Amino acid sequence: MDRYLGTWYEIARLDHSFEEGLSRVSAEYELKEDGSIVVTNRGYDASEGQWSEAEGHAVFVDDRKSGHLKVSFFGPFYSSYVVFELDQQGYDYAYITGYNRDYLWFLSRTPTVSDAQMANFRDRARAEGFDLSELIVVDQSAVESPVEGTVEGSVESSQKP
């Protein structure tokens, strides 16, 4: 679990209402003293010209090595968060789904990945039965901040396959 903490960048996802229209999405996982995890999701809403942030709470369903958590962003309502593939060497990428496979995310420690890494993700997701016709490759390009011309974000362009 300790190696999973920190910042992850959303490389690709199946869209859903709570992230609709967001680009430059990242998630920060921080351990709390009680053993639960604070999850802070952040994304850029280009239509509004502003960043959106949501903070959630995650707890392990079984033991801390199971890769199955329940996460709540909306009060007492929890959703399943299942890590179905994780880079065991460097914890450089993770593939995430929900309990009923309505959700799918490809997370990486870096804002961009190689074509081979994307192909591996697509192959594994298809093998798990996911329909990738609506897969969104998340735009991770930099956003110019109105404050002194600074730049926030990273790189990559948004596209549908």
WOMO-V762471 format. One line per field, one symbol per residue. phi: phi as a letter, one per 30 degrees, with the letter a starting at -180 (. if undefined). psi: psi as a letter, one per 40 degrees, with the letter a starting at -180 (. if undefined). A space follows every 50 residues. Layout:
# WOMO-V762471
phi: ???
psi: ???
This chain:
# WOMO-V762471
phi: .edddjcbcddaaddaedbeidbhdbbccbdcedjdbdcccbaccddcib dcbbcbbbbddcddcdibbcbbcbidccbdbcdcabdddchdbbcbbcdc idcabccbdcdbbdeddddddeddddddjddcdcdccddcddcddddhid ccjbbkcdacd
psi: ddddiahihhdiihiideeheiifhihhhhhideeihhhhhhihgddefi ihhhhihiiidbieedehihhhegbehiiihhhehhhdcefdiihiiade feihihiieieiiidddddddddddddeehhedehhhhhfiihhiehffi hiaaiiihii.
